[in-house]
Amino acid sequence: MNRQTWAALQKHGVTEGRQLRLDFSYNAPNREAADRMCGLLRDKTDYEAEVESGGSFLRRKWRVEGRTQNTAVSPAVLDQWVTWMVNAGKEQSCDFDGWGSLV
């Protein structure tokens, strides 16, 4: 998906090296996993991250939503970043759900 997202960003005038804040999210199987994921992001990065919940009481869904600081982007940087985010999520039993940015 990075190639498609990069192409969409380019259509909006984003070029390599432009500074963007990236929004991201994870799906978590439970509150504990969401808390661990949020803690890891806060410990290992300078990202803003918080735990969100939704759904009904019996079908509670847990997510981690966050945002990076301004960072220079390029296809290579985004590929490396997404790989790290996916692997970090797996370590905490969370699924990286994707990223985006306002331009």
Residue, then its C-alpha position, 0 to 999 in steps of 0.5 A: m500500500n505504500r506505493q499507492t499512498w505515496a502516489a496519492l501524496q505526490k498528486h497533492g504536491v508531496t515530494e521526497g524530503r518533505q516534512l509530514r506528520l504521519d497518523f497511524s493506528y493499530n488494532a489490539p485484541n484487548r486492553e492489555a495489548a493496547d496498553r503495551m503497544c502504546g507504552l512501547l511507542r512512547d518508550k521507543t519513539d517521540y510519537e503521540a499515542e493513546v488507547e481508544s475503545g469502541g464497540s459494545f460492552l460485549r464486543r469491545k474493540w481496542r485500538v491504538e491511535g497516534r501521530t509522529q512528529n514531523t519527519a522527512v518522507s520518501p518511499a524508502v523511508l516509508d517502507q522502512w518505517v512501516t516495516w518497523m511499525v508492523n514488527a513492533g505491533k506483532e511483538q505486542s500482539c497488535d496489528f498495524d492498521g495503516w497510516g495517512s497524513l494531512v497535506 
